[in-house]
Amino acid sequence: MSMYSNHDSLQNGMPNAISDTSVMKASQACATCKKQKRRCTKTLPACQLCERMNRHCDYSDAAPNPTPDEFNNLRVKIAELESRMNGGTPMMGQPSPYATPSSTTMSIPESAGPMLMAYNQTQEPSNMWNGVPNKFPAIAFLDTELFVNGGISIPKPQVPIPSDVLTLLGDSTSVQEVMSAYFSTIHPWMPIFSQRRLNRDMINPSWEAGPDLALLFICMKLITSSPPDGISAQTPIYTSAKRFSSSLEAAGMVTLIMLQANLLITWYEYGQAIYPAACMTAGWCVRYGNLLGINGDHRALALIGRPATWVEQEERRRTWWGVQIADRVVSMSAQGYVKNSQEPQDGTDLPVDDGSWEEGEMALAQTARLSNTYEDPVGPFPRLCQASVMMGKVLIHNYDETEAPESEKFNTATQLYLEGSQLAKRLTDEFDISGHHVSLAAPLALAFTALCALCDPYSCPQQFGNDRPSDEAQQMVKQAIDGLTTVSSSVHDFAKKLEGGPGQMEDLNRVSPIVMGCLYAAATNFAWFVREKGAREYQNALEDLRVALRKYSSRWRNAAEYVRLLDGQEFSYAVNKM
């Protein structure tokens, strides 16, 4: 349905049957037809092409703003002039302090073609953060039934791409390098995009790339970048991405790409320890996913419509799992845990096998369900989903405030430990055999973290207060301490295996920030064992994990924060011991 027909009539309260017989025409062609050099019907309020494409039709007299390619060419000319004036090399040739992993170590996907298509949006030279009118129909929230029955469409806002975003993205070659860096480093542990579909769309001349795609590219550049030591993680790339996302949200942008871009922002904020922004952005992604209707609830509005292909359906499923995992990981260490009202159920479908997803062979792919046993073979990303659900069960158990008998809580904790241990063992075997260390490191780390979180509350006798604990409670304390010892030792072995490869920067870029929480949990346990028992083996394990966190701190700031916490705890213990 056109944004110039039913939508206007519903808002104005006037039926479409009453209209003027005379056709009003503009004195000139619209901006879009001028840009595409097409014949414009000049009809008001929109020409036939814009009405058919359901987009804003602009008849303003202002001269068209420069395209991104024209803007980049201008930047190059300015750099050459500055070089001649200064007698040195062009400014554009200087390396950025926020560079992504070197493109020389990664091949650019051949399927992306020699050049990526230019955005169909223009920049705003006078004020890059000018407001764009929000044409999102409020009726979608005020009266959902009327919105659905009326068949009202959601117009896609024409938001100009800010000049700072265009500058950070650079030319098409730079965008190719960003995509290559992303799919080489982040995609292996968070595969929510169809690389084949994205590459195919990028070389399709009829595909219109909007401002949300520019946001996605700047977020890809953001998540693959590492702030240099001594510089705030809130880099110019981060600031531009956040402001651009906010402007799109304010304009009423509702697309899957918008959600995927903000999911990348969430992982950057979590990995670089930017709080409370990480927590807030993760929650935003959950609400936005509900808005899109990709949460599997048949009552959802489904504002982006039904998926047209199996690949599109699987991409939505993977994106929603990615949102739930991010929300779980970001909030699991908070002072209080609020239960997720959309906790996945046993009948929920897991993502398909990663190999079938990467090859686009969705017709032959088998979909496993959450109720499947851990012995059933699935890919690394479905394993990460299983580990996230396992962590959810632990958090629900730990924060359960119902008055249940002590024996019942102990039995539940024991069953959860057995289930979590089974998942961790399965993942460890796959980690050792498959060699997919990067893809399996995140689910294995999350499984270990869940086991530590389960055992920790039961390992302290003080939780029983001043009353003498029962024999069953004392036995539970012993089991919990044994569990922490076993799991922490497994994490120590896991860290050494993960470090077994070459320790170069490109390998650090491929490690998920989820791993850092696992290493810290084991390190705090070993620090406790050292204070309680003083065993040398525990001290050595603690130092190994500290060294590993320091190594990863060059990539993720949350690792550096964990090291500071460990150092602070040891200093506090040393002072109190004096």
Beta strands, then each sheet from edge to edge (+ up, - down):
end
